[in-house]
């Protein structure tokens, strides 16, 4: 598995950005049918305190995907929630529309097919994964670990600096009916894209402060006929659990997966 660090200028954001890519090398799995073209891609999104290095530094993702035929793309959204903010920073467009084109210029063998593109993340990144999958329809599978996939019944006074949240999402009283709401995107998905919904996976720990929000969001998605696998277990909002559960995400994805090599 090759690790590539790509610095590029984002025309949309007007600044230099960095993205990390884990890229499969066929010689590492000579007994597997590892493609050299049309390589499946997982976009792996960080949480609020992280950046493009977080998954590499803390999860062991490089070891886990060495037994797959998967490329892993790790971008950064700073604190912008994978969103086109009200202050004009178009992070959603930069990641969903611009970044795949940039990557294809450097790595033309990455698949551009929806069925070969997947997205996952933790906390803020779990929100980003579900939001992007539902808003763009460019990903066939999406996974959320401890994701902030609903703000239902979250008191405004517990959100901290409201100026920050309004800068990202705009008028919070209108959030539930906006393109930033996972629930709103799920409601509108069939009308916008038809019945080709992405397959969804979510995990949240019982002791996580987002546990009740996840229960609400998953019930809502199931009521809207989305194919969702939801798993829960004891756990809090921390890397100890995410490093375990990313392995479950990899098993959820439709990729070639060498179980024996993963354990070696």
Sine and cosine of phi, psi and omega as CSV:
sin_phi,cos_phi,sin_psi,cos_psi,sin_omega,cos_omega
0.00,0.00,0.86,-0.51,0.03,-1.00
-1.00,0.01,0.62,-0.79,0.08,-1.00
-0.95,-0.32,0.88,-0.48,-0.03,-1.00
-0.91,-0.42,0.73,-0.68,0.11,-0.99
-0.93,-0.37,0.88,-0.48,-0.08,-1.00
-0.90,-0.43,0.88,-0.47,0.16,-0.99
-0.99,-0.13,0.78,-0.62,-0.03,-1.00
-0.59,-0.81,0.36,-0.93,0.05,-1.00
-1.00,-0.04,0.84,-0.54,0.04,-1.00
-1.00,0.03,0.92,-0.40,0.06,-1.00
-0.91,0.42,-0.57,0.82,-0.04,-1.00
-0.94,0.35,-0.67,0.74,-0.04,-1.00
-1.00,-0.02,-0.29,0.96,0.01,-1.00
0.95,0.31,0.53,0.85,0.00,-1.00
-0.37,-0.93,0.28,-0.96,0.05,-1.00
-0.96,0.27,0.72,-0.70,0.02,-1.00
-0.84,-0.54,0.35,-0.94,0.04,-1.00
-0.83,-0.56,0.70,-0.71,0.08,-1.00
-0.75,-0.66,0.67,-0.74,0.09,-1.00
-0.99,-0.17,0.63,-0.78,0.00,-1.00
-0.73,-0.69,0.80,-0.59,0.21,-0.98
-1.00,-0.06,0.83,-0.56,-0.16,-0.99
-0.84,-0.54,0.81,-0.59,-0.08,-1.00
-0.94,0.35,0.64,-0.77,0.05,-1.00
-0.93,-0.38,0.89,-0.46,-0.10,-0.99
-0.84,0.54,-0.53,0.85,-0.07,-1.00
-0.93,0.36,-0.29,0.96,0.02,-1.00
-0.97,0.23,-0.36,0.93,0.01,-1.00
-0.76,-0.65,0.91,0.41,-0.12,-0.99
-0.90,0.43,-0.37,0.93,-0.01,-1.00
-1.00,0.01,-0.07,1.00,-0.01,-1.00
-0.97,-0.23,0.43,-0.90,0.08,-1.00
-1.00,0.10,0.96,0.27,-0.03,-1.00
-1.00,0.04,0.87,-0.50,-0.08,-1.00
-0.95,0.31,0.52,-0.86,0.13,-0.99
-0.98,-0.22,-0.11,0.99,0.13,-0.99
-0.72,-0.69,0.31,-0.95,0.02,-1.00
0.81,0.59,0.72,0.70,-0.07,-1.00
-0.96,0.27,0.78,-0.63,0.03,-1.00
-0.91,0.42,0.49,-0.87,-0.15,-0.99
-0.76,-0.65,0.72,-0.70,0.15,-0.99
-0.91,-0.41,0.87,-0.48,0.17,-0.99
-1.00,0.08,0.83,-0.56,-0.10,-0.99
-0.88,-0.47,0.90,-0.44,-0.21,-0.98
-0.97,-0.25,0.63,-0.78,-0.04,-1.00
-1.00,0.03,0.17,-0.98,0.05,-1.00
-1.00,-0.08,-0.17,-0.99,-0.16,-0.99
-0.89,0.46,-0.58,0.82,-0.05,-1.00
-1.00,-0.03,0.12,0.99,-0.15,-0.99
-0.93,-0.36,-0.14,-0.99,0.07,-1.00
-0.43,-0.90,-0.30,-0.95,-0.08,-1.00
-0.92,0.39,-0.24,0.97,-0.02,-1.00
-1.00,-0.07,-0.18,0.98,-0.19,-0.98
-0.86,0.51,-0.77,0.64,-0.03,-1.00
-0.90,0.43,-0.60,0.80,0.02,-1.00
-0.91,0.43,-0.69,0.72,-0.12,-0.99
-0.98,0.22,-0.44,0.90,-0.23,-0.97
-0.85,-0.52,-0.22,0.98,-0.17,-0.99
-0.92,-0.39,-0.28,0.96,-0.12,-0.99
0.96,0.30,0.40,0.92,-0.07,-1.00
-0.88,0.47,-0.54,0.84,-0.01,-1.00
-0.89,0.46,-0.65,0.76,0.04,-1.00
-0.91,0.41,-0.65,0.76,-0.06,-1.00
-0.93,0.37,-0.65,0.76,-0.10,-1.00
-1.00,0.05,-0.06,1.00,0.05,-1.00
-0.90,0.44,-0.33,0.95,0.00,-1.00
-0.99,-0.13,0.28,0.96,-0.01,-1.00
-0.83,-0.55,0.10,-1.00,0.11,-0.99
-0.97,-0.23,0.53,0.85,-0.23,-0.97
-0.95,-0.30,0.66,-0.75,0.24,-0.97
-1.00,-0.09,0.63,-0.78,-0.02,-1.00
-0.87,-0.50,0.84,-0.55,-0.03,-1.00
-0.95,-0.31,0.82,-0.57,-0.05,-1.00
-0.85,-0.52,1.00,-0.10,0.02,-1.00
-1.00,-0.03,-0.03,-1.00,0.07,-1.00
-0.75,-0.66,0.58,-0.81,0.05,-1.00
-0.85,-0.53,0.17,0.99,-0.08,-1.00
0.83,0.56,-0.77,-0.64,0.01,-1.00
-0.94,-0.33,0.50,0.87,-0.16,-0.99
-0.99,-0.16,0.07,1.00,0.14,-0.99
0.86,0.50,0.55,0.83,0.07,-1.00
0.80,0.61,0.67,0.74,-0.21,-0.98
-0.73,-0.68,0.50,-0.87,0.24,-0.97
-0.98,0.18,0.97,-0.26,-0.16,-0.99
-0.97,0.26,0.26,-0.97,0.03,-1.00
-0.95,0.32,-0.31,0.95,0.00,-1.00
-1.00,-0.05,0.22,0.98,0.19,-0.98
1.00,-0.08,0.04,1.00,0.06,-1.00
-1.00,0.04,0.94,-0.34,-0.16,-0.99
-1.00,-0.06,0.94,0.33,-0.03,-1.00
-0.93,0.37,-0.60,0.80,0.03,-1.00
-0.86,0.50,-0.78,0.62,0.00,-1.00
-0.88,0.47,-0.61,0.79,-0.03,-1.00
-0.91,0.42,-0.59,0.81,-0.03,-1.00
-1.00,0.06,-0.65,0.76,-0.11,-0.99
-0.99,0.15,-0.63,0.77,-0.09,-1.00
-0.97,-0.23,-0.72,0.70,-0.11,-0.99
-0.99,0.16,-0.73,0.68,-0.11,-0.99
-0.86,0.51,-0.70,0.72,0.04,-1.00
-0.85,0.52,-0.58,0.81,0.04,-1.00
-0.93,0.37,-0.66,0.75,0.05,-1.00
-0.87,0.49,-0.73,0.68,-0.02,-1.00
-0.89,0.45,-0.65,0.76,-0.02,-1.00
-0.91,0.42,-0.49,0.87,0.07,-1.00
-0.91,0.43,-0.63,0.78,0.00,-1.00
-1.00,0.08,-0.60,0.80,-0.13,-0.99
-0.77,-0.64,0.97,0.24,-0.11,-0.99
-0.91,0.41,-0.20,0.98,0.00,-1.00
-1.00,0.09,-0.09,1.00,0.10,-1.00
-0.93,0.37,0.68,-0.73,-0.04,-1.00
-0.93,0.36,0.62,-0.78,0.12,-0.99
-0.96,-0.27,0.08,1.00,-0.03,-1.00
-0.98,0.18,0.64,-0.76,0.03,-1.00
-0.84,0.55,-0.69,0.73,-0.06,-1.00
-0.93,0.36,-0.18,0.98,0.01,-1.00
-0.93,-0.36,0.16,0.99,0.02,-1.00
-0.87,-0.49,0.75,-0.66,-0.08,-1.00
-0.75,-0.66,0.31,-0.95,-0.02,-1.00
-0.54,-0.84,0.64,-0.77,-0.01,-1.00
-0.48,-0.88,0.31,-0.95,0.04,-1.00
-0.14,-0.99,0.10,-1.00,0.01,-1.00
-0.85,-0.52,0.59,-0.81,0.06,-1.00
0.82,0.58,-0.89,-0.45,0.08,-1.00
-0.82,0.57,-0.59,0.81,0.02,-1.00
-0.94,0.33,-0.47,0.88,0.11,-0.99
-0.92,0.39,-0.66,0.75,0.13,-0.99
-0.86,0.52,-0.74,0.67,-0.02,-1.00
-0.86,0.51,-0.63,0.77,-0.01,-1.00
-0.89,0.45,-0.75,0.67,0.00,-1.00
-0.92,0.38,-0.69,0.73,-0.02,-1.00
-0.87,0.49,-0.76,0.65,-0.05,-1.00
-0.90,0.43,-0.66,0.75,0.01,-1.00
-0.88,0.47,-0.65,0.76,-0.06,-1.00
-0.99,0.16,-0.49,0.87,-0.05,-1.00
-1.00,0.08,-0.49,0.87,-0.11,-0.99
-0.96,-0.27,-0.47,0.88,-0.12,-0.99
0.83,0.55,0.55,0.84,0.04,-1.00
-0.98,-0.20,-0.01,1.00,-0.07,-1.00
-0.78,-0.63,0.72,-0.70,-0.05,-1.00
-1.00,0.02,-0.34,0.94,0.04,-1.00
-0.70,-0.72,0.63,-0.77,0.04,-1.00
-0.64,-0.77,0.62,-0.78,-0.04,-1.00
-0.70,-0.71,0.61,-0.79,-0.01,-1.00
-0.79,-0.62,0.80,-0.60,0.11,-0.99
-0.93,-0.37,0.88,-0.48,-0.05,-1.00
0.78,0.63,0.65,0.76,-0.13,-0.99
-0.97,0.26,0.55,-0.83,0.12,-0.99
-1.00,0.07,0.89,0.45,-0.16,-0.99
-1.00,0.01,0.04,1.00,0.14,-0.99
-0.45,-0.89,0.61,-0.80,0.11,-0.99
-0.94,-0.35,0.35,0.94,-0.01,-1.00
-0.86,0.51,0.78,-0.62,0.09,-1.00
0.88,0.47,0.38,0.92,0.10,-1.00
-1.00,0.04,0.93,-0.37,-0.03,-1.00
-0.88,0.48,0.67,-0.74,-0.01,-1.00
-0.84,0.54,-0.58,0.81,-0.06,-1.00
-0.93,0.36,-0.28,0.96,0.02,-1.00
-1.00,-0.06,-0.02,1.00,-0.06,-1.00
-1.00,0.03,-0.13,0.99,0.00,-1.00
1.00,0.09,-0.68,-0.74,-0.10,-0.99
-0.94,0.34,0.97,-0.23,-0.04,-1.00
-0.91,0.42,-0.49,0.87,0.03,-1.00
-0.88,0.48,-0.62,0.78,0.05,-1.00
-0.88,0.47,-0.78,0.63,-0.06,-1.00
-0.90,0.43,-0.61,0.79,0.04,-1.00
-0.93,0.37,-0.54,0.84,0.07,-1.00
-0.90,0.43,-0.57,0.82,0.02,-1.00
-0.98,0.18,-0.79,0.62,-0.20,-0.98
-0.96,-0.28,-0.20,0.98,-0.07,-1.00
1.00,0.06,-0.47,-0.89,-0.03,-1.00
-0.88,0.47,0.92,-0.39,-0.07,-1.00
-0.92,0.39,-0.43,0.90,0.04,-1.00
-0.93,0.35,-0.28,0.96,0.01,-1.00
-0.96,-0.30,0.10,0.99,-0.08,-1.00
-0.85,0.52,-0.69,0.72,-0.11,-0.99
-0.89,0.46,-0.37,0.93,0.01,-1.00
-0.95,-0.30,0.30,0.95,-0.08,-1.00
-0.96,-0.27,0.17,-0.99,0.04,-1.00
-0.95,0.31,-0.07,1.00,0.04,-1.00
-1.00,-0.02,-0.14,0.99,-0.02,-1.00
-1.00,0.00,0.83,-0.55,0.06,-1.00
-0.86,0.52,-0.64,0.77,-0.03,-1.00
-0.92,0.40,-0.65,0.76,0.04,-1.00
-0.91,0.41,-0.68,0.73,0.02,-1.00
-0.88,0.47,-0.63,0.77,0.03,-1.00
-0.91,0.41,-0.64,0.77,0.03,-1.00
-0.87,0.49,-0.65,0.76,-0.10,-1.00
-1.00,0.01,-0.09,1.00,-0.18,-0.98
-0.87,0.50,-0.77,0.64,-0.06,-1.00
-0.87,0.49,-0.65,0.76,0.00,-1.00
-0.92,0.38,-0.55,0.84,-0.04,-1.00
-0.99,0.11,-0.67,0.74,-0.16,-0.99
-0.85,-0.53,-0.08,1.00,-0.10,-1.00
1.00,0.02,-0.35,-0.94,-0.12,-0.99
-0.99,-0.14,0.30,0.95,-0.02,-1.00
-1.00,-0.02,0.88,0.47,-0.06,-1.00
-0.94,0.35,0.53,-0.85,0.13,-0.99
-0.93,0.36,0.50,-0.87,0.14,-0.99
-0.98,0.18,0.66,-0.75,-0.14,-0.99
-0.85,-0.52,0.57,-0.82,0.11,-0.99
-0.74,-0.68,0.66,-0.76,0.07,-1.00
-0.62,-0.79,0.59,-0.81,0.15,-0.99
-0.73,-0.69,0.59,-0.81,0.14,-0.99
-0.49,-0.87,0.61,-0.80,0.01,-1.00
-0.98,0.18,0.51,-0.86,-0.04,-1.00
-0.89,0.46,-0.50,0.86,-0.03,-1.00
-0.99,-0.11,0.11,0.99,0.01,-1.00
-0.96,0.27,0.64,-0.76,0.01,-1.00
-0.92,0.40,-0.22,0.97,0.04,-1.00
-0.99,-0.16,0.15,0.99,-0.09,-1.00
-0.88,0.48,-0.75,0.66,-0.03,-1.00
-0.91,0.41,-0.60,0.80,0.04,-1.00
-0.90,0.43,-0.62,0.79,0.05,-1.00
-0.92,0.40,-0.66,0.75,0.04,-1.00
-0.85,0.53,-0.70,0.72,0.01,-1.00
-0.89,0.46,-0.74,0.67,-0.07,-1.00
-0.90,0.44,-0.67,0.75,-0.03,-1.00
-0.93,0.37,-0.66,0.75,0.05,-1.00
-0.87,0.50,-0.65,0.76,0.02,-1.00
-0.89,0.45,-0.70,0.71,0.00,-1.00
-0.90,0.43,-0.65,0.76,0.03,-1.00
-0.91,0.42,-0.63,0.78,0.05,-1.00
-0.89,0.45,-0.40,0.92,0.03,-1.00
-0.99,-0.12,0.27,0.96,0.14,-0.99
0.94,0.35,0.46,0.89,0.14,-0.99
-0.99,0.14,0.55,-0.83,0.05,-1.00
-0.99,0.11,0.98,-0.22,-0.11,-0.99
-0.82,-0.57,0.76,-0.65,0.23,-0.97
-0.98,-0.19,0.85,-0.52,-0.02,-1.00
-0.84,-0.53,0.85,-0.53,0.01,-1.00
-0.84,-0.54,0.62,-0.78,0.06,-1.00
-0.73,-0.69,0.38,-0.93,0.06,-1.00
-0.25,-0.97,0.11,-0.99,0.10,-1.00
-0.86,0.51,0.67,-0.74,0.00,-1.00
0.26,-0.97,0.44,-0.90,0.03,-1.00
-0.90,-0.43,-0.13,-0.99,-0.12,-0.99
-1.00,0.00,0.97,0.24,-0.07,-1.00
-0.40,-0.92,0.27,-0.96,-0.12,-0.99
-0.90,0.43,-0.46,0.89,0.02,-1.00
-0.79,0.61,-0.64,0.77,-0.03,-1.00
-1.00,0.09,-0.59,0.80,-0.03,-1.00
-0.92,0.40,-0.56,0.83,0.03,-1.00
-0.92,0.38,-0.46,0.89,0.09,-1.00
-0.98,0.21,-0.68,0.74,-0.15,-0.99
-0.98,0.19,-0.31,0.95,0.05,-1.00
-0.91,0.42,-0.45,0.89,0.09,-1.00
-0.91,0.42,-0.61,0.79,0.07,-1.00
-0.91,0.42,-0.60,0.80,0.04,-1.00
-0.89,0.46,-0.70,0.72,0.00,-1.00
-0.89,0.46,-0.60,0.80,0.03,-1.00
-0.95,0.32,-0.45,0.90,0.04,-1.00
-0.95,0.32,-0.51,0.86,-0.08,-1.00
-0.97,0.23,0.51,-0.86,0.00,-1.00
-0.99,0.12,0.94,0.35,-0.05,-1.00
-0.82,-0.58,0.33,-0.94,0.10,-0.99
-0.95,0.31,0.75,-0.66,-0.21,-0.98
-0.62,-0.79,0.92,-0.39,-0.03,-1.00
-1.00,-0.05,0.99,-0.13,-0.10,-0.99
-0.89,0.45,-0.64,0.77,-0.05,-1.00
-0.91,0.41,-0.66,0.75,-0.01,-1.00
-0.93,0.37,-0.58,0.81,0.01,-1.00
-0.85,0.53,-0.56,0.83,-0.06,-1.00
-1.00,0.08,-0.14,0.99,-0.07,-1.00
-0.99,0.15,0.00,0.00,0.00,0.00
